[in-house]
Amino acid sequence: MGKTAIVFWSGTGNTETMANAIAKGIRDAGAEADVFDVAAVELDKLREYDKLAFGCPSMGDEVLEEGEFEPFFTSVESMLSGKKVALFGSYGWGDGQWMRDWVERTKKAGADLYDDGLISQEAPDEGECEEYGSKLSAF
């Protein structure tokens, strides 16, 4: 099952709620999961994990948060080749284009992508996130 690092940025708390519920689903399935706020994670530490899950909401014109998360993700892209990766986030407007763009970007980095990302409009369904985590644990 492996060990999963869940790294997120959250402005309103929705993506943080998703991160914690995904971690709960992973743990309930019998696997290990550690949750990190993007501002507190060490890049070298991420190499210790079998799987990486990244969470960021849609911002502005459907892009990743530009102050902290975008620079962080740019810095980890080179280590994603061959790594099992999942993406998730919340949004309040638009149609999820930020996630489609992020999925393509992650695929180009060579990641073994779990799926096309879990997105939640506004407040997340914690049960859905826990189920996502449970399935991710078997990936």
NUVEX-335658 format. One record per residue: x negated, y, z of N, C-alpha, C in turn; residue in one letter; residue number from 1. Coordinates in Angstrom, 2 decimals, padded with zeros to 5 digits, always signed. Example, Ala and Ser with C-alpha at 12.3 -4.5 7.8 and 13.67 -1.06 7.14 Angstrom:
2
{atom {-013.19; -005.69; +007.80}; {-012.30; -004.50; +007.80}; {-013.20; -003.30; +007.80}; 'A'; 1}
{atom {-012.85; -002.25; +007.08}; {-013.67; -001.06; +007.14}; {-012.90; +000.03; +007.87}; 'S'; 2}
END
This chain:
139
{atom {-000.82; -001.20; +000.00}; {+000.00; +000.00; +000.00}; {-000.86; +001.25; +000.00}; 'M'; 1}
{atom {-001.98; +001.20; +000.70}; {-002.88; +002.33; +000.68}; {-002.50; +003.46; +001.60}; 'G'; 2}
{atom {-003.30; +004.48; +001.52}; {-003.19; +005.66; +002.38}; {-002.92; +006.86; +001.48}; 'K'; 3}
{atom {-001.91; +007.67; +001.83}; {-001.51; +008.81; +001.01}; {-001.74; +010.13; +001.73}; 'T'; 4}
{atom {-002.36; +011.07; +001.03}; {-002.47; +012.45; +001.52}; {-001.38; +013.25; +000.84}; 'A'; 5}
{atom {-000.62; +013.98; +001.62}; {+000.44; +014.85; +001.10}; {+000.01; +016.28; +001.38}; 'I'; 6}
{atom {-000.23; +017.03; +000.32}; {-000.72; +018.41; +000.44}; {+000.34; +019.33; -000.15}; 'V'; 7}
{atom {+000.75; +020.34; +000.62}; {+001.84; +021.20; +000.17}; {+001.59; +022.67; +000.47}; 'F'; 8}
{atom {+002.34; +023.51; -000.24}; {+002.48; +024.94; +000.08}; {+003.96; +025.18; +000.13}; 'W'; 9}
{atom {+004.41; +025.94; +001.13}; {+005.83; +026.22; +001.27}; {+006.05; +027.66; +001.68}; 'S'; 10}
{atom {+006.93; +028.33; +000.98}; {+007.25; +029.71; +001.32}; {+008.47; +029.83; +002.22}; 'G'; 11}
{atom {+009.49; +029.02; +001.97}; {+010.74; +029.10; +002.73}; {+010.93; +027.92; +003.68}; 'T'; 12}
{atom {+010.07; +026.93; +003.57}; {+010.19; +025.74; +004.40}; {+010.78; +024.54; +003.67}; 'G'; 13}
{atom {+011.36; +024.75; +002.50}; {+011.96; +023.64; +001.76}; {+010.92; +022.61; +001.32}; 'N'; 14}
{atom {+009.81; +023.06; +000.77}; {+008.79; +022.13; +000.31}; {+008.11; +021.44; +001.49}; 'T'; 15}
{atom {+007.97; +022.14; +002.60}; {+007.43; +021.50; +003.81}; {+008.37; +020.41; +004.31}; 'E'; 16}
{atom {+009.66; +020.67; +004.28}; {+010.65; +019.65; +004.66}; {+010.52; +018.44; +003.75}; 'T'; 17}
{atom {+010.35; +018.67; +002.45}; {+010.17; +017.57; +001.50}; {+008.91; +016.77; +001.85}; 'M'; 18}
{atom {+007.81; +017.47; +002.13}; {+006.55; +016.80; +002.46}; {+006.70; +015.89; +003.67}; 'A'; 19}
{atom {+007.34; +016.39; +004.71}; {+007.50; +015.60; +005.93}; {+008.44; +014.42; +005.73}; 'N'; 20}
{atom {+009.50; +014.61; +004.93}; {+010.43; +013.51; +004.66}; {+009.77; +012.44; +003.78}; 'A'; 21}
{atom {+008.97; +012.86; +002.81}; {+008.24; +011.89; +001.97}; {+007.29; +011.09; +002.86}; 'I'; 22}
{atom {+006.60; +011.77; +003.76}; {+005.68; +011.08; +004.69}; {+006.43; +010.08; +005.56}; 'A'; 23}
{atom {+007.61; +010.46; +006.02}; {+008.42; +009.55; +006.83}; {+008.78; +008.30; +006.03}; 'K'; 24}
{atom {+009.18; +008.49; +004.77}; {+009.51; +007.35; +003.92}; {+008.33; +006.42; +003.71}; 'G'; 25}
{atom {+007.16; +007.00; +003.52}; {+005.94; +006.20; +003.35}; {+005.65; +005.41; +004.62}; 'I'; 26}
{atom {+005.72; +006.09; +005.76}; {+005.42; +005.43; +007.04}; {+006.46; +004.36; +007.36}; 'R'; 27}
{atom {+007.73; +004.65; +007.10}; {+008.79; +003.66; +007.36}; {+008.61; +002.41; +006.49}; 'D'; 28}
{atom {+007.94; +002.57; +005.35}; {+007.67; +001.43; +004.47}; {+006.41; +000.66; +004.91}; 'A'; 29}
{atom {+005.76; +001.15; +005.97}; {+004.61; +000.44; +006.51}; {+003.25; +000.92; +006.03}; 'G'; 30}
{atom {+003.22; +002.04; +005.34}; {+001.95; +002.57; +004.84}; {+001.55; +003.81; +005.64}; 'A'; 31}
{atom {+000.35; +004.30; +005.39}; {-000.15; +005.48; +006.08}; {+000.04; +006.73; +005.23}; 'E'; 32}
{atom {+000.37; +007.83; +005.90}; {+000.51; +009.11; +005.21}; {+000.08; +010.22; +006.16}; 'A'; 33}
{atom {-000.71; +011.15; +005.63}; {-001.12; +012.34; +006.37}; {-000.63; +013.56; +005.60}; 'D'; 34}
{atom {-000.09; +014.53; +006.32}; {+000.46; +015.73; +005.71}; {-000.45; +016.91; +006.01}; 'V'; 35}
{atom {-000.78; +017.68; +004.96}; {-001.67; +018.83; +005.10}; {-001.05; +020.06; +004.45}; 'F'; 36}
{atom {-001.09; +021.17; +005.15}; {-000.80; +022.46; +004.52}; {-002.00; +022.77; +003.64}; 'D'; 37}
{atom {-001.75; +023.28; +002.46}; {-002.83; +023.52; +001.50}; {-003.94; +024.40; +002.08}; 'V'; 38}
{atom {-003.59; +025.30; +002.97}; {-004.59; +026.21; +003.55}; {-005.53; +025.49; +004.52}; 'A'; 39}
{atom {-005.14; +024.29; +004.98}; {-005.93; +023.61; +006.00}; {-006.63; +022.34; +005.52}; 'A'; 40}
{atom {-006.44; +021.97; +004.26}; {-007.01; +020.70; +003.79}; {-008.43; +020.90; +003.26}; 'V'; 41}
{atom {-009.28; +019.91; +003.52}; {-010.65; +019.94; +003.01}; {-010.72; +019.05; +001.77}; 'E'; 42}
{atom {-011.25; +019.58; +000.68}; {-011.29; +018.84; -000.57}; {-011.99; +017.49; -000.44}; 'L'; 43}
{atom {-013.11; +017.45; +000.26}; {-013.84; +016.20; +000.41}; {-013.02; +015.14; +001.15}; 'D'; 44}
{atom {-012.18; +015.57; +002.06}; {-011.33; +014.65; +002.82}; {-010.37; +013.92; +001.89}; 'K'; 45}
{atom {-009.92; +014.57; +000.83}; {-008.96; +013.96; -000.09}; {-009.52; +012.73; -000.80}; 'L'; 46}
{atom {-010.84; +012.66; -000.90}; {-011.47; +011.51; -001.56}; {-011.25; +010.21; -000.78}; 'R'; 47}
{atom {-010.88; +010.32; +000.49}; {-010.66; +009.16; +001.35}; {-009.32; +008.47; +001.09}; 'E'; 48}
{atom {-008.46; +009.09; +000.31}; {-007.10; +008.60; +000.13}; {-006.94; +007.85; -001.19}; 'Y'; 49}
{atom {-006.09; +006.82; -001.15}; {-005.77; +006.04; -002.34}; {-004.80; +006.80; -003.25}; 'D'; 50}
{atom {-003.92; +007.56; -002.63}; {-002.88; +008.29; -003.36}; {-002.84; +009.73; -002.87}; 'K'; 51}
{atom {-002.47; +010.62; -003.77}; {-002.32; +012.04; -003.44}; {-000.93; +012.49; -003.87}; 'L'; 52}
{atom {-000.24; +013.18; -003.01}; {+001.06; +013.78; -003.35}; {+000.93; +015.28; -003.12}; 'A'; 53}
{atom {+001.26; +016.05; -004.14}; {+001.14; +017.50; -004.06}; {+002.52; +018.12; -004.14}; 'F'; 54}
{atom {+002.76; +019.10; -003.26}; {+004.06; +019.77; -003.24}; {+003.91; +021.28; -003.31}; 'G'; 55}
{atom {+004.65; +021.87; -004.25}; {+004.64; +023.33; -004.39}; {+005.96; +023.74; -005.03}; 'C'; 56}
{atom {+006.57; +024.81; -004.52}; {+007.80; +025.29; -005.13}; {+007.52; +026.08; -006.41}; 'P'; 57}
{atom {+008.57; +026.28; -007.14}; {+008.50; +027.14; -008.31}; {+008.47; +028.59; -007.83}; 'S'; 58}
{atom {+007.61; +029.37; -008.45}; {+007.50; +030.78; -008.09}; {+007.69; +031.64; -009.33}; 'M'; 59}
{atom {+008.11; +032.87; -009.13}; {+008.20; +033.84; -010.22}; {+008.80; +033.27; -011.48}; 'G'; 60}
{atom {+008.02; +033.27; -012.54}; {+008.48; +032.80; -013.84}; {+008.19; +031.30; -013.99}; 'D'; 61}
{atom {+008.66; +030.53; -013.01}; {+008.48; +029.08; -012.98}; {+007.02; +028.66; -013.11}; 'E'; 62}
{atom {+006.24; +029.09; -012.12}; {+004.83; +028.71; -012.03}; {+004.53; +028.25; -010.60}; 'V'; 63}
{atom {+003.39; +027.60; -010.40}; {+002.94; +027.24; -009.06}; {+002.59; +028.52; -008.30}; 'L'; 64}
{atom {+002.69; +028.47; -006.98}; {+002.33; +029.60; -006.14}; {+000.89; +029.99; -006.45}; 'E'; 65}
{atom {+000.66; +031.27; -006.75}; {-000.61; +031.71; -007.32}; {-001.68; +032.13; -006.31}; 'E'; 66}
{atom {-001.31; +032.44; -005.08}; {-002.28; +032.91; -004.11}; {-003.13; +031.81; -003.50}; 'G'; 67}
{atom {-002.50; +030.70; -003.10}; {-003.22; +029.60; -002.45}; {-003.15; +028.30; -003.25}; 'E'; 68}
{atom {-001.95; +027.92; -003.67}; {-001.80; +026.59; -004.25}; {-002.45; +026.47; -005.63}; 'F'; 69}
{atom {-002.23; +027.41; -006.50}; {-002.81; +027.33; -007.85}; {-004.34; +027.22; -007.80}; 'E'; 70}
{atom {-005.03; +028.08; -007.03}; {-006.50; +027.92; -006.95}; {-006.90; +026.56; -006.36}; 'P'; 71}
{atom {-006.16; +026.10; -005.35}; {-006.45; +024.79; -004.78}; {-006.29; +023.69; -005.82}; 'F'; 72}
{atom {-005.16; +023.69; -006.53}; {-004.92; +022.62; -007.49}; {-005.95; +022.65; -008.61}; 'F'; 73}
{atom {-006.33; +023.83; -009.04}; {-007.38; +023.94; -010.05}; {-008.67; +023.28; -009.55}; 'T'; 74}
{atom {-008.96; +023.46; -008.28}; {-010.20; +022.90; -007.72}; {-010.16; +021.38; -007.58}; 'S'; 75}
{atom {-008.97; +020.77; -007.49}; {-008.89; +019.31; -007.35}; {-008.65; +018.59; -008.68}; 'V'; 76}
{atom {-008.32; +019.32; -009.72}; {-008.01; +018.66; -011.01}; {-009.12; +017.73; -011.47}; 'E'; 77}
{atom {-010.36; +018.11; -011.26}; {-011.48; +017.28; -011.74}; {-011.59; +015.95; -011.00}; 'S'; 78}
{atom {-010.97; +015.83; -009.84}; {-011.04; +014.58; -009.09}; {-009.79; +013.71; -009.25}; 'M'; 79}
{atom {-008.88; +014.10; -010.15}; {-007.63; +013.36; -010.31}; {-007.72; +012.20; -011.30}; 'L'; 80}
{atom {-008.75; +012.15; -012.10}; {-008.86; +011.10; -013.11}; {-008.85; +009.72; -012.46}; 'S'; 81}
{atom {-007.86; +008.92; -012.86}; {-007.73; +007.57; -012.33}; {-007.09; +007.49; -010.96}; 'G'; 82}
{atom {-006.77; +008.62; -010.34}; {-006.18; +008.66; -009.01}; {-004.66; +008.57; -009.12}; 'K'; 83}
{atom {-004.03; +007.87; -008.19}; {-002.57; +007.80; -008.14}; {-002.05; +009.10; -007.54}; 'K'; 84}
{atom {-001.17; +009.77; -008.30}; {-000.71; +011.11; -007.92}; {+000.82; +011.22; -008.05}; 'V'; 85}
{atom {+001.42; +011.91; -007.11}; {+002.85; +012.25; -007.17}; {+002.97; +013.76; -006.97}; 'A'; 86}
{atom {+004.01; +014.35; -007.57}; {+004.27; +015.79; -007.47}; {+005.69; +016.01; -006.95}; 'L'; 87}
{atom {+005.87; +017.08; -006.17}; {+007.21; +017.41; -005.69}; {+007.29; +018.90; -005.39}; 'F'; 88}
{atom {+008.49; +019.42; -005.32}; {+008.69; +020.81; -004.97}; {+010.13; +021.24; -005.09}; 'G'; 89}
{atom {+010.38; +022.44; -004.60}; {+011.73; +022.98; -004.63}; {+011.76; +024.23; -005.51}; 'S'; 90}
{atom {+012.96; +024.60; -005.89}; {+013.12; +025.79; -006.72}; {+014.48; +026.42; -006.44}; 'Y'; 91}
{atom {+014.59; +027.68; -006.80}; {+015.85; +028.39; -006.57}; {+016.47; +028.91; -007.84}; 'G'; 92}
{atom {+015.74; +028.88; -008.92}; {+016.24; +029.37; -010.20}; {+015.53; +028.61; -011.32}; 'W'; 93}
{atom {+015.96; +028.82; -012.52}; {+015.34; +028.15; -013.65}; {+015.86; +026.73; -013.80}; 'G'; 94}
{atom {+015.13; +025.94; -014.58}; {+015.60; +024.58; -014.86}; {+014.53; +023.53; -014.57}; 'D'; 95}
{atom {+013.50; +023.88; -013.83}; {+012.46; +022.92; -013.49}; {+011.28; +022.91; -014.45}; 'G'; 96}
{atom {+011.16; +023.94; -015.28}; {+010.06; +023.98; -016.24}; {+008.70; +023.93; -015.55}; 'Q'; 97}
{atom {+008.60; +024.55; -014.38}; {+007.31; +024.53; -013.66}; {+006.87; +023.10; -013.39}; 'W'; 98}
{atom {+007.82; +022.20; -013.07}; {+007.46; +020.81; -012.79}; {+007.05; +020.10; -014.08}; 'M'; 99}
{atom {+007.76; +020.33; -015.17}; {+007.38; +019.70; -016.43}; {+005.98; +020.13; -016.85}; 'R'; 100}
{atom {+005.68; +021.42; -016.68}; {+004.33; +021.92; -017.00}; {+003.28; +021.29; -016.10}; 'D'; 101}
{atom {+003.60; +021.17; -014.82}; {+002.67; +020.61; -013.83}; {+002.42; +019.12; -014.10}; 'W'; 102}
{atom {+003.47; +018.41; -014.48}; {+003.33; +016.99; -014.84}; {+002.37; +016.84; -016.01}; 'V'; 103}
{atom {+002.57; +017.64; -017.06}; {+001.69; +017.56; -018.23}; {+000.25; +017.90; -017.87}; 'E'; 104}
{atom {+000.08; +018.91; -017.08}; {-001.26; +019.32; -016.63}; {-001.95; +018.20; -015.86}; 'R'; 105}
{atom {-001.19; +017.53; -015.00}; {-001.73; +016.46; -014.17}; {-002.08; +015.24; -015.03}; 'T'; 106}
{atom {-001.25; +014.95; -016.01}; {-001.55; +013.86; -016.95}; {-002.83; +014.16; -017.73}; 'K'; 107}
{atom {-002.99; +015.41; -018.16}; {-004.20; +015.80; -018.91}; {-005.45; +015.66; -018.06}; 'K'; 108}
{atom {-005.29; +015.78; -016.74}; {-006.42; +015.62; -015.83}; {-006.79; +014.14; -015.66}; 'A'; 109}
{atom {-005.98; +013.25; -016.23}; {-006.28; +011.83; -016.17}; {-005.68; +011.08; -014.99}; 'G'; 110}
{atom {-004.77; +011.72; -014.28}; {-004.16; +011.08; -013.13}; {-003.22; +009.95; -013.56}; 'A'; 111}
{atom {-003.08; +008.98; -012.69}; {-002.09; +007.92; -012.84}; {-000.85; +008.44; -012.14}; 'D'; 112}
{atom {+000.02; +009.10; -012.90}; {+001.15; +009.82; -012.33}; {+002.29; +008.87; -011.96}; 'L'; 113}
{atom {+002.81; +009.04; -010.75}; {+003.89; +008.19; -010.23}; {+005.15; +008.29; -011.08}; 'Y'; 114}
{atom {+005.59; +009.49; -011.36}; {+006.79; +009.72; -012.16}; {+006.77; +011.15; -012.67}; 'D'; 115}
{atom {+007.91; +011.69; -013.00}; {+007.98; +013.06; -013.52}; {+008.22; +014.09; -012.43}; 'D'; 116}
{atom {+007.96; +013.75; -011.19}; {+008.06; +014.68; -010.07}; {+009.44; +014.70; -009.44}; 'G'; 117}
{atom {+009.46; +014.95; -008.15}; {+010.70; +015.09; -007.39}; {+010.95; +016.57; -007.19}; 'L'; 118}
{atom {+012.09; +017.04; -007.66}; {+012.43; +018.45; -007.47}; {+013.75; +018.58; -006.73}; 'I'; 119}
{atom {+013.85; +019.64; -005.98}; {+015.06; +019.91; -005.21}; {+015.45; +021.37; -005.40}; 'S'; 120}
{atom {+016.67; +021.59; -005.80}; {+017.14; +022.96; -005.92}; {+017.59; +023.42; -004.54}; 'Q'; 121}
{atom {+016.91; +024.45; -004.04}; {+017.14; +025.01; -002.70}; {+016.81; +023.97; -001.63}; 'E'; 122}
{atom {+017.70; +023.77; -000.65}; {+017.42; +022.86; +000.46}; {+017.37; +021.41; -000.02}; 'A'; 123}
{atom {+016.33; +020.69; +000.35}; {+016.19; +019.31; -000.11}; {+017.11; +018.34; +000.61}; 'P'; 124}
{atom {+017.38; +017.24; -000.04}; {+018.09; +016.11; +000.55}; {+017.00; +015.24; +001.19}; 'D'; 125}
{atom {+016.92; +015.26; +002.51}; {+015.84; +014.55; +003.19}; {+015.89; +013.05; +002.93}; 'E'; 126}
{atom {+017.09; +012.48; +002.82}; {+017.22; +011.06; +002.52}; {+016.62; +010.72; +001.16}; 'G'; 127}
{atom {+016.85; +011.59; +000.19}; {+016.28; +011.38; -001.14}; {+014.75; +011.44; -001.08}; 'E'; 128}
{atom {+014.24; +012.37; -000.29}; {+012.79; +012.50; -000.15}; {+012.18; +011.30; +000.56}; 'C'; 129}
{atom {+012.86; +010.78; +001.57}; {+012.38; +009.59; +002.27}; {+012.37; +008.40; +001.33}; 'E'; 130}
{atom {+013.39; +008.27; +000.50}; {+013.43; +007.19; -000.48}; {+012.29; +007.31; -001.47}; 'E'; 131}
{atom {+012.01; +008.55; -001.89}; {+010.90; +008.80; -002.80}; {+009.59; +008.34; -002.15}; 'Y'; 132}
{atom {+009.41; +008.68; -000.88}; {+008.21; +008.26; -000.16}; {+008.10; +006.76; -000.04}; 'G'; 133}
{atom {+009.21; +006.10; +000.22}; {+009.22; +004.65; +000.32}; {+008.79; +004.01; -000.99}; 'S'; 134}
{atom {+009.32; +004.49; -002.08}; {+008.95; +003.96; -003.41}; {+007.51; +004.31; -003.75}; 'K'; 135}
{atom {+007.09; +005.52; -003.37}; {+005.70; +005.94; -003.63}; {+004.72; +005.02; -002.89}; 'L'; 136}
{atom {+005.10; +004.56; -001.72}; {+004.20; +003.69; -000.95}; {+003.85; +002.41; -001.70}; 'S'; 137}
{atom {+004.75; +001.95; -002.56}; {+004.52; +000.71; -003.30}; {+003.83; +000.94; -004.64}; 'A'; 138}
{atom {+003.64; +002.20; -005.01}; {+003.02; +002.56; -006.30}; {+001.55; +002.24; -006.31}; 'F'; 139}
END
